[in-house]
Amino acid sequence: MQTPLADVNRNHQATLQHQERFTDDPLRLSHGDLLPSFSVSSLVLLVPTTLMGGTLPVLSKALVRSRPSAGADVGVLYTVNTAGAVAGAVAAGFFLIPWLGVREATYFAATWNLAVGVVAILVSRRVPATAAHVEKLSPVAVPFEKLLLLGALAWGFAAFCYEVFWTRVLLFIFSSSTYAFSIMLITFLLGLALGAGVGSLLASRVRRPLLSLAWVEIAVGVVALGSLWALGHIGDMYAWTLRHIRLVTWWHWNLMRFLEAVAVMLPATLLMGMTFPLAIRVLSPERERVGSKVGLFYGYNTVGAVLGSLAASFVILPLVGTRTGLLLASFLNLAVGVAFLVALSQSRWRTVGLGLVGAGGVLMVSLVVFPGDYLATAFNFNQKGSKLVYVDEGVNGTVTVHQYPDNRVVCVNNVLVAGTAFDLRTTQKLQGHIPMLLHPHPRKVMQVGFGTGETSRVVGLYGVARLDAVELVPEIVKASRFFVDINGRVFEKAFFNPIFADGKNYASLTREKYDVIMNDSVHPAEVANASLYTLEYFKACRERLAEDGLMSSWLPLFGLAPEDLKSILKTFQAVFPHASLWIANNCRNRHALLIGWKEDRPLRIDFDQIRRKMQDPAVKEDLAGIHMQSPYDVIDCLVLDEDGIRKFTAGAPLNTDDHPFLDFHTPRVYGPDELIWARNLEQVLRYRCLPWKLVQVSGPDSAEVLSRIRRTAMASSFVWQGIIRELRGDVAAARLSYSQAAQLNPDDPDPTYLLAASRARVESLRKLVEADPRDFETRLRLGVLYLGLGKIAEAEKQLQEALRLDPGSAEAHANLATVLLAKGQGEKALAELGKARKLDPKLSLVYYNLGFALVQVRKDYQAAVQAWERAVQLDPTYEPAHYNLGLALLSLGRREEAARALERALDLQPTDLEARRVLAYVYTSLGDTTRARELGRFLKPLGSKE
């Protein structure tokens, strides 16, 4: 459902008035396009699922002892069966597929079924068979049987509507990882199992089971309305669980997600589970017919469930949205309950009247309690400090647009896709510019993922004949009207050809050939997106390339463990051997770009070609907007060549369809986002290539060109050092690095921008805190930034408030200790660090700060050495910890060990001038004057192994 929310700014309103060509019709995904996929899936699954469905009626007939116990016995059987489904969901979602792979996990499940079948055959030989020639039984009329079966159809329909609606909203809180879907499925099945157990106890005790069933159905409808209330208050639930669960490991995080799912889903699903045994009690007047009655009821209920899932996904969500859909489903349960009461009533018209009055009352209250924008809080959950200006709930995802004070972003299912912030625009532009600059004559381009449309606009600057933009969620193209200031209304251009399909399927099935393929996906931690980083997908894209074609792939540096990053690069290089990795350092850039050529030739960068293309006024102006003012700035984005990627990814696993490493490993990444980001940069930059050795240039200025490329790379070494230091919270050291970079390359605006950005970030974070005072993460980041800028009082205020919101944050305690040290309160600082160590004994920051406290407060260098050794053990890429460990060892007279620690620090950060100076002194004191003189020479470029 498309919902433009109030107060969209005037520019947006003007934009909406100029969308004559931008109608819904060309952008609407036809459900008929999904028919082939649906048909193939049905053919594959229909036979095994039909056999699965037949087991419950057969077992019911075999196990039911007598007619009065029919409901209870079948309920117990259903409980056990559903509990097995819970166990299976846990096993498959958390263990079997990650351990065995898809194929072996499927074989395991099939073998388990075969084993159960063999056991059943063996057991059946010991059980007397019932006569196959039993005299035909006379039909026994079951009161209200047709009504009950229609009710089963209806509440099965409603149940799976709920599942679709709950899942769609909970994704905004959970993130759409594989584990999130497993948790939601487990919670849904757990509720059914528990409910069936309770219903089994009631079924053999109640005298009027249909009456009990009526009230249970009414309760389902009422409690489902409660689930809508819970979804609207999910932020409060998140805050509550955050205060009561110490998020130390990924398992703690899953527990938190599970509790939130329980709060939303469990009450209603428990009541749903109670309906099954009660209904069987009504339907089974005699033991001999229990199997057929169970099968009949189960069939109606399952058909309703199938229809409900289809209707919710393809009709209700796009037409009326989640909020109205939940209301409709709850009213359906209420209607079924009232219908049962009417059927049982002696005074039906009176019951009908009371039912209508009750339903009308519930409707009026619901419309007041749950207004049209009721779920806006949930839809805006992870974009705190922004105003939600647009929501469009489609078949494949919910698209939202969020307005911040100084930028706006577009998201799909709460996953940030693109936006107008400087770092996002850097990514969006370079995703188009770098492939277009590297390819000699691109004419036909395929882009997977549309975003804001800025990348598509950039591609158009190079005069391409056609751009096939493959997008799974058509609603995101509709939302591009909020970004016409950066996309130039590309959707109206003649070269732009939108194709609404899954990118992986399209690459596998199309017969088109392209000069450039751009994989502009979203984060691989989100479910289904990791499939756009598999070996099979990259192979399919390679097949779609022209002989001189190239492929680019967006790659995040955040939210990925180094092992995940290595897996992606290794998988890409397995298909494109001469791959390269590009990262802009014009800002705190969280994104990278992989480039691979179909041709089997080493990477050579044609400087003259890039210079010629950048002379185009439109291209030049567009790149200047992100500080890319010359070919030197573009070439400086090259970080890893094929040898660097090969060394960096040694030993990493491939990500394949059968062994989807990213699907199950990436969501396990847990820890401060900026720390994870810093670690990835540190590990990648250790293998940074020498770009001037990969450049081809002709003409009389070739020597000067190569020399300038080298000088630019040397200066950007300090920029990278500053970015990493800033990400690790050491803002003062970062600003020193930026200043050094500016001295080496005065023409580069990036260091000046980064220096200003660190201060501007204070104001941005302060506004976010004002907009949402309960936002723990933003308060923590603001406190750390104040601390780095030396604003101790402000830092203490924010960190204390952060700890009030989350007393279990080890990171907040560790940073507060630094504040207390700065105030001269050493013992209090040590106490805070003691709390932090108990809360998270594996957080390297705790031991890093502890080392300083031990030196400053107690002059205990030996204990400080132990603390810093623990810090580098937990985080081997923590360069400042290696450096301070070296200083402490030097103070203790352990010069050889100090040299090794300082060497490791310089290996991680070759541009650390102070570490270089101290190490030269240590070498001199050890009599190694040769190595000391080498350190005194002009700095080598970052990553140089020569």
Order of alpha helices (4+ residues) and beta strands (2+ residues): beta-alpha-alpha-alpha-alpha-alpha-alpha-alpha-alpha-alpha-alpha-alpha-alpha-alpha-alpha-beta-beta-beta-beta-alpha-beta-alpha-beta-alpha-alpha-beta-alpha-beta-alpha-beta-alpha-beta-beta-beta-alpha-alpha-alpha-beta-alpha-alpha-alpha-beta-alpha-alpha-alpha-alpha-alpha-alpha-alpha-alpha-alpha-alpha-alpha-alpha-alpha
